[in-house]
Amino acid sequence: MLMDHFRGMSAIVTGASRGIGRAIATRLCALGARVLFVARSADETAVAVCEADTNASALACDITNEHAPREILSTALKRFGRLDILVHAAGAITQETLAAANLATLDEMYRVNVRAPAALTQAALPSLCKSGGQVLFVNSSIIRAGNVAGRGGYAATKHALKAIADALRDEINLAGVRVLSIMPGTTATPAQERLHALAGKRYAPERLLQSADIAQAACDALAMPRTAEMTDVFVRPMLKP
């Protein structure tokens, strides 16, 4: 049903070299969009683009750099001529108690999870308003978790990101721009595998959400008729850990 739905559109996806970001970028390409894969690692981003299709383009960039928003946007407009979809999928996570927290680590999570998406959105808004585009924030189901012990800093950044998404929607819906937050539960990604190893837990990716699951949910929501808007999508694993 969605085949070629996004043909003629262009998108920017951050965190596109691995995990959920890569899955969303790849699926958008498969559905006809031209996609700029943005990630820090040049090698990993190049591999992701090669394994996508001819609609894919790469930009190795540290999104926390103050010049990154201008570089990312100008690259997308130069290559595609327009911007229809902005996907914020880059993220950082460190688990530690508040008593032992390294404030430099908290600052880094804030720069990646909150400040960078805000800055890039700000830079992209004129283009998105012109195209009647969409902004997708890949958030986390931790925003409604009952216990965030050892994850307080990360949870704080994700609550902040949700607040930014909600405020943005209130501010730009009248310009025809839709804003979606998607909140995945535990997903089988390289980051999740690392966290399991650090905690000494058995990693069973087959019992977790898959990045492709999130990509499908995200693209389905982005393809809603223009008479509707998905605002908050929660996706959780079907199987128990």
Sine and cosine of phi, psi and omega as CSV:
sin_phi,cos_phi,sin_psi,cos_psi,sin_omega,cos_omega
0.00,0.00,-0.56,0.83,-0.06,-1.00
-1.00,-0.04,-0.09,1.00,-0.06,-1.00
-0.81,0.59,0.81,-0.58,0.00,-1.00
0.94,0.34,0.16,0.99,-0.01,-1.00
-0.85,0.52,-0.61,0.79,-0.10,-0.99
-1.00,-0.10,0.20,0.98,-0.03,-1.00
-0.87,0.49,0.73,-0.68,-0.04,-1.00
1.00,-0.04,-0.24,0.97,0.04,-1.00
-1.00,-0.01,0.33,-0.95,0.09,-1.00
-0.76,-0.65,0.48,-0.88,-0.09,-1.00
-0.64,-0.77,0.45,-0.89,0.19,-0.98
-0.91,-0.41,0.76,-0.65,0.07,-1.00
-0.79,-0.61,0.88,-0.48,0.08,-1.00
-1.00,0.03,0.35,-0.94,-0.06,-1.00
0.90,0.44,0.55,0.84,-0.18,-0.98
-1.00,-0.01,0.12,0.99,-0.03,-1.00
-1.00,0.02,-0.26,0.97,-0.05,-1.00
-0.35,-0.94,0.21,-0.98,0.14,-0.99
0.86,0.51,-0.61,-0.79,-0.09,-1.00
-0.90,0.44,-0.67,0.75,0.00,-1.00
-0.86,0.51,-0.70,0.71,0.02,-1.00
-0.89,0.45,-0.66,0.75,-0.01,-1.00
-0.90,0.44,-0.67,0.74,0.01,-1.00
-0.92,0.39,-0.71,0.71,0.00,-1.00
-0.87,0.48,-0.69,0.73,-0.01,-1.00
-0.91,0.41,-0.65,0.76,0.00,-1.00
-0.93,0.37,-0.64,0.77,0.06,-1.00
-0.87,0.50,-0.65,0.76,0.07,-1.00
-0.87,0.50,-0.72,0.69,-0.04,-1.00
-0.89,0.45,-0.44,0.90,-0.01,-1.00
-1.00,-0.06,0.16,0.99,0.16,-0.99
0.95,-0.31,-0.12,0.99,-0.02,-1.00
-0.98,0.17,0.45,-0.89,0.19,-0.98
-1.00,-0.04,0.81,-0.59,-0.19,-0.98
-0.81,-0.59,0.74,-0.67,0.13,-0.99
-1.00,-0.07,0.93,-0.37,0.05,-1.00
-0.99,0.14,0.90,-0.44,-0.02,-1.00
-0.91,-0.40,0.79,-0.61,0.06,-1.00
-0.31,-0.95,0.24,-0.97,-0.08,-1.00
-0.95,0.30,-0.65,0.76,-0.08,-1.00
-0.99,0.10,0.89,-0.46,0.01,-1.00
-0.90,0.44,-0.67,0.74,-0.04,-1.00
-0.91,0.42,-0.74,0.67,-0.02,-1.00
-0.92,0.40,-0.60,0.80,0.01,-1.00
-0.92,0.39,-0.64,0.77,0.03,-1.00
-0.89,0.46,-0.66,0.75,0.03,-1.00
-0.90,0.43,-0.69,0.72,0.00,-1.00
-0.87,0.49,-0.66,0.75,0.01,-1.00
-0.92,0.39,-0.68,0.73,0.01,-1.00
-0.89,0.46,-0.54,0.84,-0.02,-1.00
-1.00,0.04,-0.09,1.00,0.08,-1.00
-1.00,0.08,-0.95,-0.32,0.09,-1.00
-0.34,-0.94,-0.22,-0.98,-0.10,-1.00
-0.93,0.36,-0.20,0.98,0.04,-1.00
-0.99,0.16,-0.12,0.99,-0.10,-1.00
-1.00,-0.06,0.58,-0.81,0.03,-1.00
-0.64,-0.77,0.54,-0.84,-0.11,-0.99
-0.93,-0.37,0.55,-0.84,0.17,-0.99
-0.59,-0.81,0.92,-0.40,0.08,-1.00
-0.99,0.11,0.87,-0.49,-0.14,-0.99
-0.37,-0.93,0.66,-0.75,0.12,-0.99
-1.00,0.05,0.94,-0.34,-0.12,-0.99
-0.92,0.38,-0.25,0.97,0.01,-1.00
-1.00,0.09,-0.15,0.99,0.05,-1.00
-0.92,0.38,0.65,-0.76,-0.08,-1.00
-0.90,0.44,-0.39,0.92,0.01,-1.00
-1.00,-0.03,-0.07,1.00,-0.09,-1.00
-0.88,0.48,-0.72,0.69,-0.03,-1.00
-0.82,0.57,-0.71,0.70,0.00,-1.00
-0.91,0.42,-0.65,0.76,-0.01,-1.00
-0.91,0.42,-0.70,0.71,-0.03,-1.00
-0.90,0.43,-0.75,0.66,-0.04,-1.00
-0.90,0.43,-0.71,0.70,-0.03,-1.00
-0.90,0.44,-0.59,0.81,0.03,-1.00
-0.91,0.42,-0.70,0.71,0.00,-1.00
-0.89,0.45,-0.70,0.72,-0.03,-1.00
-0.94,0.35,-0.57,0.82,0.03,-1.00
-0.92,0.39,-0.65,0.76,-0.05,-1.00
-0.99,0.14,-0.55,0.83,-0.13,-0.99
-0.91,-0.40,-0.40,0.92,0.02,-1.00
1.00,0.07,-0.18,0.98,-0.02,-1.00
-0.32,-0.95,0.19,-0.98,0.08,-1.00
-0.68,-0.73,0.83,-0.56,-0.01,-1.00
-0.93,-0.38,-0.50,0.86,-0.09,-1.00
-0.67,-0.74,0.74,-0.67,0.09,-1.00
-0.86,-0.51,0.87,-0.49,-0.03,-1.00
-0.91,-0.43,0.85,-0.52,0.05,-1.00
-0.99,-0.16,0.99,-0.15,-0.02,-1.00
-0.89,-0.46,-0.10,1.00,0.06,-1.00
-0.94,0.35,0.59,-0.81,0.01,-1.00
-0.33,-0.94,0.36,-0.93,0.06,-1.00
-0.75,-0.66,0.63,-0.77,0.03,-1.00
-0.62,-0.79,0.74,-0.67,0.13,-0.99
-0.71,-0.71,0.72,-0.69,-0.01,-1.00
-0.97,-0.25,0.86,-0.51,0.06,-1.00
-0.29,-0.96,0.47,-0.88,0.01,-1.00
-0.95,0.32,0.36,-0.93,0.01,-1.00
-0.89,0.46,-0.61,0.79,-0.02,-1.00
-0.89,0.46,-0.54,0.84,-0.06,-1.00
-0.97,-0.26,0.07,1.00,-0.13,-0.99
-0.90,0.44,0.68,-0.73,0.14,-0.99
-1.00,0.03,0.90,-0.44,-0.08,-1.00
-0.90,0.43,-0.43,0.90,0.07,-1.00
-0.91,0.41,-0.59,0.81,0.05,-1.00
-0.92,0.40,-0.66,0.75,0.05,-1.00
-0.88,0.48,-0.67,0.74,0.03,-1.00
-0.87,0.49,-0.65,0.76,-0.01,-1.00
-0.91,0.41,-0.68,0.73,0.05,-1.00
-0.87,0.49,-0.64,0.77,0.02,-1.00
-0.90,0.44,-0.67,0.74,-0.01,-1.00
-0.89,0.46,-0.67,0.75,-0.04,-1.00
-0.98,0.21,-0.72,0.70,-0.17,-0.99
-1.00,0.08,-0.38,0.93,-0.10,-0.99
-0.82,-0.57,-0.86,0.51,-0.12,-0.99
-0.91,0.42,-0.71,0.70,-0.04,-1.00
-0.88,0.47,-0.73,0.69,0.05,-1.00
-0.88,0.47,-0.62,0.78,0.02,-1.00
-0.90,0.44,-0.69,0.72,-0.03,-1.00
-0.92,0.40,-0.68,0.73,0.00,-1.00
-0.93,0.37,-0.63,0.78,0.05,-1.00
-0.88,0.48,-0.70,0.71,0.00,-1.00
-0.84,0.54,-0.70,0.72,0.00,-1.00
-0.92,0.39,-0.55,0.84,-0.10,-1.00
-1.00,0.06,-0.23,0.97,-0.12,-0.99
-0.83,0.55,-0.69,0.72,0.02,-1.00
-0.84,0.54,-0.66,0.75,0.01,-1.00
-0.93,0.36,-0.64,0.77,0.00,-1.00
-0.93,0.37,-0.61,0.79,0.05,-1.00
-0.92,0.40,-0.59,0.81,0.01,-1.00
-0.91,0.42,-0.61,0.80,-0.06,-1.00
-1.00,-0.08,-0.13,0.99,-0.12,-0.99
0.91,0.42,0.75,0.67,-0.17,-0.98
-1.00,0.08,-0.28,-0.96,-0.06,-1.00
-0.65,-0.76,0.52,-0.86,0.07,-1.00
-0.85,-0.53,0.78,-0.62,0.03,-1.00
-0.89,-0.46,0.85,-0.53,0.08,-1.00
-0.97,-0.24,0.89,-0.46,0.12,-0.99
-0.99,0.11,0.96,-0.28,-0.08,-1.00
-0.97,-0.24,-0.67,-0.74,-0.03,-1.00
-0.38,-0.92,0.54,-0.84,0.05,-1.00
-0.94,0.34,-0.06,1.00,0.04,-1.00
-0.89,0.46,-0.32,0.95,-0.03,-1.00
-0.93,0.37,-0.23,0.97,0.11,-0.99
-0.82,-0.57,0.37,0.93,0.04,-1.00
-0.95,0.31,0.57,-0.82,0.00,-1.00
-0.99,0.14,-0.38,0.93,-0.03,-1.00
-0.66,-0.75,0.89,-0.45,0.00,-1.00
-0.88,-0.48,0.45,0.89,0.03,-1.00
-0.83,0.56,0.75,-0.66,-0.02,-1.00
0.98,0.18,-0.06,1.00,-0.02,-1.00
-0.76,-0.65,0.32,0.95,-0.10,-0.99
-0.87,0.50,-0.69,0.73,-0.01,-1.00
-0.90,0.44,-0.71,0.71,0.03,-1.00
-0.89,0.46,-0.72,0.70,0.00,-1.00
-0.87,0.50,-0.63,0.78,0.00,-1.00
-0.87,0.49,-0.67,0.74,0.00,-1.00
-0.93,0.38,-0.56,0.83,-0.02,-1.00
-0.97,0.26,-0.55,0.83,0.14,-0.99
-0.90,0.44,-0.65,0.76,0.03,-1.00
-0.89,0.45,-0.67,0.74,0.01,-1.00
-0.89,0.45,-0.63,0.77,0.04,-1.00
-0.90,0.44,-0.64,0.77,0.03,-1.00
-0.89,0.45,-0.65,0.76,0.03,-1.00
-0.90,0.44,-0.69,0.72,0.01,-1.00
-0.88,0.47,-0.69,0.72,-0.03,-1.00
-0.92,0.39,-0.65,0.76,0.03,-1.00
-0.91,0.41,-0.67,0.74,0.00,-1.00
-0.86,0.50,-0.69,0.73,0.00,-1.00
-0.86,0.51,-0.70,0.71,0.01,-1.00
-0.89,0.45,-0.49,0.87,-0.08,-1.00
-1.00,0.07,-0.52,0.86,-0.15,-0.99
-0.86,-0.51,0.04,1.00,0.07,-1.00
-0.84,0.54,-0.62,0.78,-0.03,-1.00
-0.91,0.42,-0.32,0.95,0.06,-1.00
-1.00,0.04,0.06,1.00,0.04,-1.00
1.00,0.09,0.24,0.97,0.00,-1.00
-0.98,-0.18,0.77,-0.63,0.00,-1.00
-0.99,-0.13,0.53,-0.85,-0.04,-1.00
-0.76,-0.65,0.82,-0.57,-0.05,-1.00
-0.81,-0.58,0.69,-0.72,0.19,-0.98
-0.92,-0.39,0.75,-0.66,0.08,-1.00
-0.89,-0.45,0.77,-0.64,-0.11,-0.99
-0.89,-0.45,1.00,-0.02,0.01,-1.00
-0.97,0.26,0.52,-0.86,0.23,-0.97
-0.99,0.17,-0.31,-0.95,-0.06,-1.00
-0.88,0.48,0.85,-0.53,-0.12,-0.99
-0.86,-0.50,0.61,-0.79,0.00,-1.00
-0.96,0.27,0.99,-0.12,0.01,-1.00
-0.70,-0.71,0.27,-0.96,0.07,-1.00
-0.83,0.55,-0.60,0.80,0.01,-1.00
-0.91,0.42,-0.65,0.76,0.00,-1.00
-0.93,0.38,-0.61,0.79,0.05,-1.00
-0.89,0.46,-0.65,0.76,0.03,-1.00
-0.90,0.44,-0.68,0.74,-0.01,-1.00
-0.90,0.43,-0.64,0.77,0.05,-1.00
-0.88,0.47,-0.68,0.74,-0.01,-1.00
-0.90,0.44,-0.67,0.74,0.00,-1.00
-0.90,0.43,-0.56,0.83,-0.01,-1.00
-1.00,0.05,-0.07,1.00,-0.03,-1.00
0.94,0.34,0.47,0.88,-0.02,-1.00
-0.98,-0.17,0.50,-0.86,0.09,-1.00
-0.93,0.37,0.74,-0.67,0.00,-1.00
-0.98,-0.17,0.90,-0.44,-0.02,-1.00
-0.85,-0.53,0.98,0.18,-0.11,-0.99
-0.86,0.51,-0.45,0.89,-0.02,-1.00
-0.93,0.38,-0.26,0.97,0.01,-1.00
-0.99,-0.16,0.02,1.00,-0.03,-1.00
-0.96,-0.28,0.21,-0.98,0.19,-0.98
-0.87,0.50,0.47,-0.88,0.09,-1.00
-0.96,-0.27,0.49,-0.87,0.01,-1.00
-0.83,0.55,-0.59,0.81,0.02,-1.00
-0.90,0.44,-0.49,0.87,0.06,-1.00
-0.89,0.45,-0.71,0.70,-0.02,-1.00
-0.93,0.38,-0.63,0.78,0.02,-1.00
-0.88,0.48,-0.67,0.74,0.01,-1.00
-0.90,0.43,-0.71,0.70,0.01,-1.00
-0.88,0.47,-0.67,0.74,-0.02,-1.00
-0.90,0.43,-0.74,0.68,-0.04,-1.00
-0.93,0.36,-0.58,0.81,0.08,-1.00
-0.87,0.49,-0.67,0.74,0.00,-1.00
-0.93,0.37,-0.64,0.76,0.02,-1.00
-0.92,0.40,-0.40,0.92,-0.04,-1.00
-1.00,-0.04,0.12,0.99,0.04,-1.00
-0.84,0.54,0.54,-0.84,0.08,-1.00
-0.83,0.56,0.46,-0.89,-0.09,-1.00
-0.94,0.33,-0.07,1.00,0.11,-0.99
-0.99,0.13,-0.08,1.00,-0.07,-1.00
-0.72,-0.70,0.30,-0.95,0.05,-1.00
-0.56,-0.83,0.85,-0.52,0.20,-0.98
-0.97,0.23,0.70,-0.71,-0.01,-1.00
-0.92,-0.38,-0.70,0.71,-0.06,-1.00
-0.66,-0.75,0.89,-0.45,-0.02,-1.00
-0.88,-0.48,0.87,-0.49,0.07,-1.00
-0.97,-0.23,0.74,-0.67,0.02,-1.00
-0.79,-0.61,0.76,-0.65,-0.02,-1.00
-0.77,-0.64,0.38,-0.93,0.04,-1.00
-0.89,0.45,0.62,-0.78,0.04,-1.00
-0.96,0.29,-0.59,0.81,-0.03,-1.00
-1.00,-0.04,0.51,-0.86,0.07,-1.00
-0.98,0.19,0.51,-0.86,0.00,-1.00
-0.86,0.52,0.00,0.00,0.00,0.00
